[in-house]
Amino acid sequence: MIVEKQMKLACFSGALFVFCNRQRDKLKVLYWDKTGFCLWYKRLEKDKFKWPKRMTGEVITLTDRQWQWLLEGLDIEKMQGHKPLEYSTVF
């Protein structure tokens, strides 16, 4: 209900929908695997997830890499790789 009504997203899209509690020590992940809904739950015993603080809305999109960083305890807002370069010709 939250995904479709409040967030206005398609819950059958195959995307992961991740929810974090206020203490940032628990994650719930909901997704559809074409046979039913799956609910994944993780609780940290002695630490907190580095949940993004500067959210412009209720929804943010993460890359696979950012998702792994989040699970590993890294701050995805501070993690930046090299900026991509685009060239049209080679000299």
C-alpha positions as CSV (number, residue, x, y, z in Angstrom):
1,M,0.0,0.0,0.0
2,I,2.8,2.5,0.9
3,V,4.6,1.8,-2.4
4,E,1.6,2.2,-4.6
5,K,-0.5,4.8,-2.8
6,Q,1.9,7.0,-1.0
7,M,5.0,6.7,-3.1
8,K,3.1,6.3,-6.4
9,L,5.4,3.6,-7.7
10,A,4.7,0.2,-9.3
11,C,5.4,-2.5,-6.8
12,F,5.5,-5.2,-9.5
13,S,8.4,-3.5,-11.3
14,G,11.1,-5.7,-9.9
15,A,12.7,-2.8,-8.0
16,L,13.8,-3.0,-4.4
17,F,11.8,-0.8,-2.0
18,V,13.9,-0.1,1.1
19,F,12.7,1.3,4.3
20,C,14.8,2.3,7.3
21,N,13.7,2.9,10.9
22,R,14.4,6.1,12.8
23,Q,17.3,4.6,14.7
24,R,18.8,3.6,11.4
25,D,19.7,0.1,12.7
26,K,17.0,-1.8,10.8
27,L,16.2,-2.2,7.1
28,K,13.2,-3.8,5.4
29,V,13.4,-4.5,1.7
30,L,10.3,-5.4,-0.3
31,Y,10.3,-6.7,-3.8
32,W,8.3,-8.8,-6.3
33,D,10.0,-11.8,-7.7
34,K,7.3,-12.8,-10.2
35,T,5.9,-15.5,-7.9
36,G,5.1,-13.4,-4.8
37,F,6.4,-10.6,-2.6
38,C,9.6,-11.1,-0.8
39,L,10.5,-9.3,2.5
40,W,14.1,-9.1,3.5
41,Y,15.0,-7.8,7.0
42,K,18.3,-6.8,8.4
43,R,19.1,-5.6,11.9
44,L,22.5,-4.3,12.9
45,E,23.6,-5.3,16.4
46,K,26.1,-2.5,17.1
47,D,26.1,0.1,14.4
48,K,23.8,2.2,12.2
49,F,23.2,2.4,8.5
50,K,24.5,5.6,6.8
51,W,21.1,6.5,5.5
52,P,21.0,9.5,3.2
53,K,20.1,12.7,5.1
54,R,19.6,15.1,2.2
55,M,16.5,13.5,0.6
56,T,14.5,15.9,-1.5
57,G,11.5,13.6,-1.3
58,E,10.5,10.2,-0.1
59,V,12.1,8.3,-3.0
60,I,15.8,8.1,-4.0
61,T,17.2,5.8,-6.7
62,L,20.4,3.9,-5.9
63,T,22.8,2.2,-8.3
64,D,23.8,-1.4,-7.5
65,R,27.1,-0.1,-6.3
66,Q,25.5,2.4,-3.9
67,W,23.2,-0.3,-2.5
68,Q,26.3,-2.4,-1.7
69,W,28.0,0.6,-0.1
70,L,24.9,1.3,2.0
71,L,24.9,-2.4,3.3
72,E,28.6,-2.2,4.0
73,G,28.1,0.9,6.2
74,L,29.6,3.5,3.8
75,D,28.0,6.9,3.4
76,I,26.7,6.9,-0.2
77,E,26.4,10.7,-0.2
78,K,30.2,11.1,0.3
79,M,31.2,8.2,-2.0
80,Q,32.1,9.6,-5.4
81,G,34.0,8.1,-8.2
82,H,35.8,9.9,-11.1
83,K,33.5,12.1,-13.1
84,P,32.7,10.5,-16.5
85,L,34.3,12.2,-19.5
86,E,32.8,12.4,-23.0
87,Y,34.8,13.0,-26.1
88,S,33.7,13.3,-29.6
89,T,37.1,12.9,-31.3
90,V,40.5,11.6,-30.6
91,F,43.5,13.9,-31.3
